[in-house]
Amino acid sequence: MAGMKGKQKTVRDMILSLAVIGLAAGVIYLFVPHDDHAPDLERVDYRVELLTARRAADYPVAAPEGLPRTWKATSVRFQGDHFDRWHLGFQNPGGQYVAVEQSTQKRADFVDTASQGAKATKVTERIGGRTWTRYTGGRYDALVLQDTPGSTTVVAGTASFAELTKMAEALKMA
């Protein structure tokens, strides 16, 4: 009989310990912030980099004109030592990412990199008086501008084709 009381006490102590641990975990969970929405990205001013790229690049550099203020520029860079690569990233009003990418790198390699592995479709469309080919799959969807000797222009991102088209329509080459 003496051995039975020890086992009951051990089981009871184990259950009480689990209850205390569960209570502590619940309290910690309540006080740890849970913010599931994406962080608010800061708007960047890309005018200086755009002027630099337009002076240095061997092709007409693309940048949007007339987009609503709800489109927020979030990243910009020009890499003259890396195939004159131009990058301009935006967050659209719905929080999706849209980027304008240009380079003198070999077209197939650049499109694969800029579109994050998207593949060409047979769909082409006229946007802003220019012909663009749709690419789908991978991490991004993309529009690739046709007939640009010496460089490649890609509009890619997580946004829908309608939003990618809005960006492509707004692009001015200079």
N, C-alpha and C positions, 0 to 999 in steps of 0.2 A: 504494500500500500504506500509506503514511503516513497518508492520510486515513481509512482503515478502522479503524485502532487508536484514533483519537480518538472515532469514533462508538461503538465498543464500550465504551470507558471511560465515555462519557457515559450510555449505557443502564445500565451497571452501577452508576454513581453514583446514578442516578435510582432504581433498585430498592433500593439500600441506604438512600437517604433515605426512601423510602416505608416501609421496614421499621422505621426508627428512629421515624418519626412514628406508625406503628401501635402500636409498643411503648409510646411515651409516652401515647397515647390510652388504651391498655389499663390502664396504671398509674393514670392519672387516674380512669378508670371504677371501678377497684377501691376507691379511697379516697374517692369521693364517696358519701355515704349515699343509699340507695335505700329509702325507706319508703313503700310503696304503700297502706297502710291509712289511713283517715281519722284526723285528729288527735283526741285525747281532749278532748272539750268539757267545760268546767267547769260544775258544777251551780250554778244561781242560785236565790236565795231570792226568791220572788215575793210573799210575804205583804203587805209594805208597799204595793206597787203595786196589789195586789188590793183592799186596803182603800180606797185612794185612788180607784180606779176605781169601786168600789161606792158610794162617797159622791158622786162627781161625775157619773156617767153617768145618763142618763134612761131606762135600761132595766136589767133584771136581768143583772148581769155573770156570765159562766160561768167556772167553774174546776173542775178535777177533784178529787174526794175519794175516797180509798181506792185509788188506783193503787198498784201495788207500787213499792218503792223503786228497782227496776231501770229505771223510767221516769224519765229525768233532765230536769228543767226546764233549758233552755239559754238562753232569751231571754224578756223580758217588757217590755211598754211600754203605756202608756195615753196617747193623744193627745187631750186634751180640745178642742183647737183644730182638730182634723181629724176632724169627724164623730163625736166621742166614740169613737174607734177603740181597741179593746182587742186586744192580741196576746199570746199565751202559747205559746211553742214548746217542744217536748219532743223528746228522742231516745228512741226505744223500745228495748227490750232487744236487738232485732236491728240497732240502729244506724240505723234509718230515722227520718225527720223527720215529726212530727205537730204541727200547730198548731191552736189555738183562736183564731178571729178573729171579732170582733163590731164592728158599726158602725151608725150611723144614716144612712150614705150611701145613695143610691138603690140599691135591692136589686140590680138587674142589673149595675150598674157595680161594686159591692162584691164580688159573687160572682165576677165575671170576674177582678178583681184578686186576691182571696184564694185562688182556686183555680188561679191562673196559667193562665187560659184554658180550663179544663175546661168541657165542655158537659153540659147536663142530659140525663139518661136518663129513661125512663118508669118506672124502678124506684124504689119508695118502700118504706120499712120502718119498723116501730115499734121504737124503741130507747129504753129507759128511760121508756116511757109517752108518748113524743112521736114525731111523724112526721117522717122525714128523707128527702130526695131524694138519690139518687146522681148525682154528676157525674163524668165520665171524660175522659181525654185531657189535652192540654196537658202541663205538667210534673208536675202533681199530680192525684191523684184527690181527691174531696171528698164530704162529706155536708153538706147544707144543711137547716137546721131550718125546718119549715113553720109557718105561723100565728104569727108573731112581729111583731105590728104595732109600727111605730116603730123597729125594729132588725132586723138580720140576723145569724144565727149560722152560722158555717161551721167544720167540722172538716176540715182538708185536709193533704196531705203526700205524701211518697214511699212511705209504708207501705201495706200491703194494706188492703182494705176491712175485713177482720177486725180489724186493729189500729185503724183509724179508728173502728170500732164500739165497741171497748173504751173509747176516749177519750170518745165520745159517751155511753156508758152511765155513765161516771164523773162527767159534768158536773153540777154543782149550780148553779142560778141564784139569785142573791141581790142 
